[in-house]
Amino acid sequence: IDPPGCKDIDDALHSRLLPSGNIEIGVHIADVTHYVPPNSPLDLEASFRCTSTYLVARRLDMLPGMLTTDLCSLRPGVDRYAFSVIWEVTE
C-alpha cells in the first residue's frame, strides 16, 4: 500500500489463488501497541501528536524512527506484529 521508497511500511496487502479457485485477500496493519504500553510517556506523546506530519523537506513522526522504520515496518519475509483481516472470496 505504501509508495516505493517509503521507510515506514505500516500497512500491507496480499492476495493469492487458493486450490479451490477462490482468492484469499489479506489486509495487514502494523501493531505498534506491542511496543507502546497504554498510558506510557511514549503513548501520551503519540496521542498528543495524533499522526505523522509530512512536509516538503522533512517529516515529524508520531512515534520514534526505530519503531516506524524498523521494528514495526512490515517488510517482506520478516515476522512482525500486525492486525490482519483475511477474506476468502469467489470470483
DSSP file with accessible surface (Angstrom, degrees, kcal/mol):
  #  RESIDUE AA STRUCTURE BP1 BP2  ACC     N-H-->O    O-->H-N    N-H-->O    O-->H-N    TCO  KAPPA ALPHA  PHI   PSI    X-CA   Y-CA   Z-CA
    1    1 A I              0   0  116      0, 0.0    11,-0.1     0, 0.0     8,-0.0   0.000 360.0 360.0 360.0 -38.4    0.0    0.0    0.0
    2    2 A D        -     0   0   45      9,-0.6     3,-0.1     1,-0.1     7,-0.1  -0.390 360.0-101.5 -72.9 151.2    2.9    2.4    0.8
    3    3 A P    >   -     0   0   86      0, 0.0     3,-1.9     0, 0.0    -1,-0.1  -0.247  47.3 -80.9 -71.0 159.5    4.7    4.1   -2.1
    4    4 A P  T 3  S+     0   0  135      0, 0.0     3,-0.1     0, 0.0     0, 0.0  -0.273 118.6  25.4 -56.9 139.6    8.1    2.9   -3.4
    5    5 A G  T 3  S+     0   0   75      1,-0.3     2,-0.1    -3,-0.1    -3,-0.0   0.377  84.6 147.2  86.1  -5.0   10.9    4.2   -1.2
    6    6 A C    <   -     0   0   33     -3,-1.9    -1,-0.3     1,-0.1     3,-0.2  -0.404  34.9-161.7 -65.5 137.5    8.7    4.5    1.9
    7    7 A K  S    S+     0   0  145      1,-0.2     2,-0.7    -3,-0.1    -1,-0.1   0.658  79.0  56.4 -96.7 -19.4   10.7    3.9    5.1
    8    8 A D        -     0   0   10     65,-0.1     2,-1.4    64,-0.0    -1,-0.2  -0.767  66.1-175.4-116.1  87.1    7.7    3.2    7.4
    9    9 A I        +     0   0   49     -2,-0.7    65,-3.8    -3,-0.2     3,-0.0  -0.655  18.1 157.6 -84.8  91.6    5.8    0.4    5.8
   10   10 A D        +     0   0   71     -2,-1.4    20,-2.8    63,-0.2     2,-0.3   0.459  57.4  38.7-102.1  -0.3    2.9    0.2    8.3
   11   11 A D  E     +A   29   0A  35     18,-0.2    -9,-0.6    -3,-0.1     2,-0.3  -0.989  62.0 177.0-146.4 153.8    0.3   -1.4    6.1
   12   12 A A  E     -A   28   0A  26     16,-2.4    16,-2.9    -2,-0.3     2,-0.3  -0.987  14.4-149.8-152.9 158.8    0.3   -4.2    3.5
   13   13 A L  E     -A   27   0A 107     -2,-0.3     2,-0.3    14,-0.2    14,-0.2  -0.919  12.5-177.1-125.4 153.2   -1.9   -6.3    1.3
   14   14 A H  E     -A   26   0A  58     12,-1.9    12,-2.8    -2,-0.3     2,-0.3  -0.986   3.3-179.7-145.2 155.6   -1.7   -9.8    0.0
   15   15 A S  E     +A   25   0A  87     -2,-0.3     2,-0.3    10,-0.2    10,-0.2  -0.982   5.0 172.2-148.3 148.7   -3.7  -12.0   -2.4
   16   16 A R  E     -A   24   0A 135      8,-1.8     8,-2.9    -2,-0.3     2,-0.4  -0.979  34.9-111.8-156.2 148.5   -3.2  -15.5   -3.6
   17   17 A L  E     -A   23   0A 125     -2,-0.3     6,-0.2     6,-0.2     5,-0.1  -0.682  35.3-144.0 -80.2 128.6   -5.2  -18.0   -5.6
   18   18 A L    >   -     0   0   18      4,-3.1     3,-2.4    -2,-0.4    -1,-0.0  -0.571  24.4-109.9 -91.1 157.8   -6.4  -20.9   -3.4
   19   19 A P  T 3  S+     0   0  140      0, 0.0    -1,-0.1     0, 0.0    -2,-0.0   0.814 118.8  61.5 -56.0 -28.0   -6.5  -24.6   -4.6
   20   20 A S  T 3  S-     0   0   81      1,-0.1     3,-0.1     2,-0.1    -3,-0.0   0.604 119.9-109.7 -73.0 -11.1  -10.4  -24.3   -4.5
   21   21 A G  S <  S+     0   0   32     -3,-2.4    70,-0.1     1,-0.4    -1,-0.1   0.276  82.9 121.3  96.0 -12.7  -10.2  -21.5   -7.1
   22   22 A N        -     0   0   41     68,-0.1    -4,-3.1    -5,-0.1     2,-0.4  -0.326  62.4-120.3 -74.7 169.2  -11.2  -18.9   -4.6
   23   23 A I  E     -AB  17  89A  56     66,-2.9    66,-3.1    -6,-0.2     2,-0.5  -0.940  12.9-147.2-116.3 132.6   -9.0  -15.9   -3.8
   24   24 A E  E     -AB  16  88A  35     -8,-2.9    -8,-1.8    -2,-0.4     2,-0.4  -0.863  17.6-172.8 -96.2 130.0   -7.5  -15.1   -0.4
   25   25 A I  E     -AB  15  87A  62     62,-2.6    62,-3.2    -2,-0.5     2,-0.4  -0.989   0.9-171.0-125.1 131.9   -7.1  -11.4    0.3
   26   26 A G  E     -AB  14  86A   0    -12,-2.8   -12,-1.9    -2,-0.4     2,-0.4  -0.971  12.7-164.8-127.1 140.1   -5.4  -10.0    3.4
   27   27 A V  E     -AB  13  85A  42     58,-2.5    58,-2.2    -2,-0.4     2,-0.4  -0.992  16.0-170.6-118.9 129.0   -5.1   -6.5    4.8
   28   28 A H  E     -AB  12  84A  34    -16,-2.9   -16,-2.4    -2,-0.4     2,-0.4  -0.982   9.1-171.4-129.1 130.3   -2.3   -6.1    7.5
   29   29 A I  E     -AB  11  83A  81     54,-2.8    54,-3.0    -2,-0.4   -18,-0.2  -0.979  35.1-106.5-121.8 129.7   -1.7   -3.0    9.7
   30   30 A A  E     - B   0  82A  12    -20,-2.8     2,-1.0    -2,-0.4    52,-0.3  -0.257  26.8-136.1 -55.6 136.7    1.4   -2.8   11.9
   31   31 A D    >   +     0   0   24     50,-2.1     3,-0.8     1,-0.2     4,-0.2  -0.780  31.6 167.5 -99.3  92.9    0.7   -3.4   15.6
   32   32 A V  G >>  +     0   0   46     -2,-1.0     3,-1.6     1,-0.2     4,-1.2   0.681  63.9  82.3 -77.9 -14.9    2.6   -0.7   17.5
   33   33 A T  G 34 S+     0   0   85      1,-0.3    -1,-0.2     2,-0.2    -2,-0.0   0.750  79.3  67.3 -64.2 -21.0    0.7   -1.4   20.7
   34   34 A H  G <4 S+     0   0   96     -3,-0.8    -1,-0.3     1,-0.2    -2,-0.2   0.836 113.2  30.7 -63.7 -31.6    3.1   -4.3   21.3
   35   35 A Y  T <4 S+     0   0   75     -3,-1.6    -2,-0.2    -4,-0.2    -1,-0.2   0.526 114.9  63.1-103.3 -12.1    5.9   -1.8   21.8
   36   36 A V  S  < S-     0   0   12     -4,-1.2    -1,-0.2     6,-0.1     3,-0.1  -0.853  74.9-150.9-121.1  94.8    3.9    1.2   23.2
   37   37 A P    >   -     0   0   76      0, 0.0     3,-1.8     0, 0.0     6,-0.4  -0.326  35.3 -90.4 -63.5 145.4    2.2    0.3   26.6
   38   38 A P  T 3  S+     0   0  108      0, 0.0     4,-0.1     0, 0.0     6,-0.0  -0.271 108.5   5.6 -57.2 137.5   -1.0    2.2   27.4
   39   39 A N  T 3  S+     0   0  129      1,-0.2    -3,-0.0    -3,-0.1     0, 0.0   0.584  93.9 139.8  64.5  12.7   -0.5    5.5   29.2
   40   40 A S  S <> S-     0   0   22     -3,-1.8     4,-2.8     1,-0.1     5,-0.2  -0.388  72.0-102.8 -74.4 163.1    3.3    5.3   28.9
   41   41 A P  H  > S+     0   0  111      0, 0.0     4,-2.4     0, 0.0     5,-0.2   0.905 125.8  51.7 -54.5 -37.6    5.1    8.5   28.2
   42   42 A L  H  > S+     0   0   53      2,-0.2     4,-2.5     1,-0.2     5,-0.2   0.920 110.0  48.3 -65.7 -42.0    5.5    7.3   24.6
   43   43 A D  H  > S+     0   0   42     -6,-0.4     4,-2.5     2,-0.2    -1,-0.2   0.922 111.9  49.3 -63.0 -44.2    1.8    6.6   24.3
   44   44 A L  H  X S+     0   0   97     -4,-2.8     4,-2.0     2,-0.2    -2,-0.2   0.911 112.2  47.6 -65.0 -40.6    0.9   10.0   25.7
   45   45 A E  H  X S+     0   0   82     -4,-2.4     4,-2.4    -5,-0.2    -2,-0.2   0.922 112.4  49.3 -66.3 -42.4    3.3   11.8   23.3
   46   46 A A  H  X S+     0   0   10     -4,-2.5     4,-2.3     1,-0.2    -2,-0.2   0.904 110.2  51.6 -63.5 -39.0    1.9    9.8   20.4
   47   47 A S  H  < S+     0   0   70     -4,-2.5    -1,-0.2     1,-0.2    -2,-0.2   0.889 109.5  50.3 -63.6 -38.2   -1.6   10.7   21.5
   48   48 A F  H  < S+     0   0  163     -4,-2.0    -2,-0.2     1,-0.2    -1,-0.2   0.920 114.1  43.5 -65.5 -42.4   -0.6   14.4   21.6
   49   49 A R  H  < S-     0   0  118     -4,-2.4     2,-1.7    13,-0.2    -2,-0.2   0.799  84.8-169.2 -74.1 -31.5    0.9   14.3   18.1
   50   50 A C     <  +     0   0   98     -4,-2.3     2,-0.3    -5,-0.2    -1,-0.1   0.001  60.7   7.1  71.1 -35.3   -2.1   12.3   16.7
   51   51 A T  S    S-     0   0   86     -2,-1.7     2,-0.3     9,-0.1     9,-0.0  -0.984  83.6 -88.5-163.1 164.5   -0.3   11.5   13.4
   52   52 A S        -     0   0   23     -2,-0.3     2,-0.5     9,-0.1     9,-0.2  -0.649  41.3-142.8 -79.8 144.8    2.9   11.7   11.5
   53   53 A T  E     -C   60   0B  62      7,-2.7     7,-3.0    -2,-0.3     2,-0.6  -0.951   7.5-154.7-115.6 127.6    3.2   15.0    9.6
   54   54 A Y  E     +C   59   0B 138     -2,-0.5     5,-0.2     5,-0.2     2,-0.2  -0.901  16.2 177.9-106.9 118.8    4.8   15.1    6.1
   55   55 A L        -     0   0   91      3,-2.9    -2,-0.0    -2,-0.6     0, 0.0  -0.609  44.2 -98.1-108.5 174.7    6.4   18.4    5.0
   56   56 A V  S    S+     0   0  161     -2,-0.2     3,-0.1     1,-0.2    -1,-0.1   0.938 120.1  22.2 -60.9 -46.7    8.2   19.1    1.8
   57   57 A A  S    S+     0   0   99      1,-0.1     2,-0.3    -3,-0.0    -1,-0.2   0.550 132.1   1.4-103.2  -8.2   11.7   18.8    3.2
   58   58 A R        -     0   0  162      2,-0.0    -3,-2.9     0, 0.0     2,-0.3  -0.974  60.2-125.4-163.7 175.1   11.1   16.6    6.3
   59   59 A R  E     -C   54   0B  70     -2,-0.3     2,-0.6    -5,-0.2    -5,-0.2  -0.967  10.5-141.4-133.3 153.0    8.6   14.7    8.4
   60   60 A L  E     -C   53   0B  70     -7,-3.0    -7,-2.7    -2,-0.3     2,-0.2  -0.941  27.9-145.0-113.8 106.8    7.6   14.7   12.0
   61   61 A D        -     0   0   31     -2,-0.6    -9,-0.1    -9,-0.2     4,-0.1  -0.456  13.8-145.5 -77.9 145.9    6.9   11.2   13.2
   62   62 A M  S    S+     0   0   54     -2,-0.2   -13,-0.2     2,-0.1    -1,-0.1   0.836  91.1  30.0 -72.1 -33.3    4.2   10.3   15.7
   63   63 A L  S    S-     0   0   12      1,-0.1     5,-0.1   -14,-0.1    -2,-0.1  -0.855 104.4 -79.5-123.8 159.6    6.5    7.5   17.0
   64   64 A P    >>  -     0   0   63      0, 0.0     4,-2.1     0, 0.0     3,-1.2  -0.209  41.0-116.0 -59.4 148.6   10.3    7.2   17.2
   65   65 A G  H 3> S+     0   0   31      1,-0.3     4,-2.9     2,-0.2     5,-0.5   0.807 111.4  66.0 -56.4 -34.9   12.1    6.1   14.0
   66   66 A M  H 3>>S+     0   0  120      1,-0.2     5,-2.3     2,-0.2     4,-0.6   0.886 110.5  38.0 -57.3 -36.5   13.3    2.8   15.5
   67   67 A L  I <4>S+     0   0   14     -3,-1.2     5,-2.6     3,-0.2     6,-0.3   0.944 120.9  42.4 -77.7 -50.2    9.6    1.7   15.7
   68   68 A T  I  <5S+     0   0   19     -4,-2.1   -59,-0.2     1,-0.2    -2,-0.2   0.853 125.2  30.6 -71.8 -35.0    8.3    3.2   12.5
   69   69 A T  I  <5S+     0   0   38     -4,-2.9    -1,-0.2    -5,-0.2    -3,-0.2   0.539 135.6  11.7-102.6  -6.2   11.2    2.3   10.1
   70   70 A D  I ><5S+     0   0   62     -4,-0.6     3,-1.0    -5,-0.5    -3,-0.2   0.502 122.4  35.8-130.5 -79.2   12.4   -0.9   11.7
   71   71 A L  I 3 <S+     0   0   53     -5,-2.3    10,-0.3     1,-0.3    -4,-0.2   0.790 129.4  30.2 -60.5 -33.5   10.5   -2.8   14.5
   72   72 A C  T 3 <S+     0   0    7     -5,-2.6     2,-0.4    -6,-0.3    -1,-0.3   0.399  89.2 116.5-106.7   2.5    7.0   -2.2   13.2
   73   73 A S    <   -     0   0    1     -3,-1.0     2,-1.9    -6,-0.3   -63,-0.2  -0.586  66.1-133.2 -77.2 125.1    7.8   -1.9    9.5
   74   74 A L        +     0   0   26    -65,-3.8    -1,-0.1    -2,-0.4   -63,-0.1  -0.537  37.6 173.8 -82.3  81.2    6.0   -4.7    7.5
   75   75 A R    >   -     0   0  105     -2,-1.9     3,-1.8    -5,-0.2   -63,-0.0  -0.660  39.2 -95.7 -91.2 144.0    8.9   -5.9    5.4
   76   76 A P  T 3  S+     0   0  125      0, 0.0    -1,-0.1     0, 0.0     3,-0.1  -0.264 107.1  11.7 -58.5 135.6    8.6   -8.9    3.1
   77   77 A G  T 3  S+     0   0   90      1,-0.2     2,-0.5    -3,-0.0    -3,-0.0   0.530 102.7 108.6  77.6   6.7   10.0  -12.1    4.7
   78   78 A V    <   -     0   0   66     -3,-1.8     2,-0.2     2,-0.0    -1,-0.2  -0.968  69.9-125.1-119.7 126.5   10.2  -10.6    8.2
   79   79 A D        +     0   0  161     -2,-0.5     2,-0.3    -3,-0.1    -4,-0.1  -0.519  40.3 167.5 -68.7 132.0    7.9  -11.6   11.0
   80   80 A R        -     0   0   68     -2,-0.2     2,-0.4    -8,-0.1    -8,-0.1  -0.972  41.6-102.0-141.1 155.1    6.2   -8.6   12.6
   81   81 A Y        +     0   0  118    -10,-0.3   -50,-2.1    -2,-0.3     2,-0.3  -0.644  56.2 155.6 -75.6 132.7    3.3   -7.9   14.9
   82   82 A A  E     -B   30   0A  37     -2,-0.4     2,-0.5   -52,-0.3   -52,-0.2  -0.990  47.4-121.0-155.0 154.0    0.3   -6.9   12.9
   83   83 A F  E     -B   29   0A 119    -54,-3.0   -54,-2.8    -2,-0.3     2,-0.4  -0.907  43.6-174.2 -92.7 129.1   -3.5   -6.7   13.0
   84   84 A S  E     -B   28   0A  64     -2,-0.5     2,-0.4   -56,-0.2   -56,-0.2  -0.962  24.4-165.7-132.1 145.3   -4.7   -8.7   10.0
   85   85 A V  E     -B   27   0A  77    -58,-2.2   -58,-2.5    -2,-0.4     2,-0.5  -0.999  14.5-169.4-125.1 129.1   -8.0   -9.4    8.3
   86   86 A I  E     -B   26   0A  92     -2,-0.4     2,-0.3   -60,-0.2   -60,-0.2  -0.985   2.3-171.9-125.4 127.6   -8.1  -12.2    5.8
   87   87 A W  E     -B   25   0A 127    -62,-3.2   -62,-2.6    -2,-0.5     2,-0.5  -0.874  16.4-149.1-114.2 151.6  -11.0  -12.9    3.4
   88   88 A E  E     -B   24   0A 116     -2,-0.3     2,-0.3   -64,-0.2   -64,-0.2  -0.988  29.0-179.6-116.3 120.2  -11.7  -15.8    1.1
   89   89 A V  E     -B   23   0A  54    -66,-3.1   -66,-2.9    -2,-0.5     2,-0.2  -0.861  22.1-135.9-122.2 156.1  -13.7  -14.6   -1.9
   90   90 A T              0   0  104     -2,-0.3   -68,-0.1   -68,-0.2   -69,-0.0  -0.584 360.0 360.0 -99.1 168.7  -15.2  -16.2   -5.0
   91   91 A E              0   0  204     -2,-0.2    -1,-0.1   -70,-0.1   -69,-0.0  -0.305 360.0 360.0 -68.4 360.0  -15.0  -14.6   -8.5
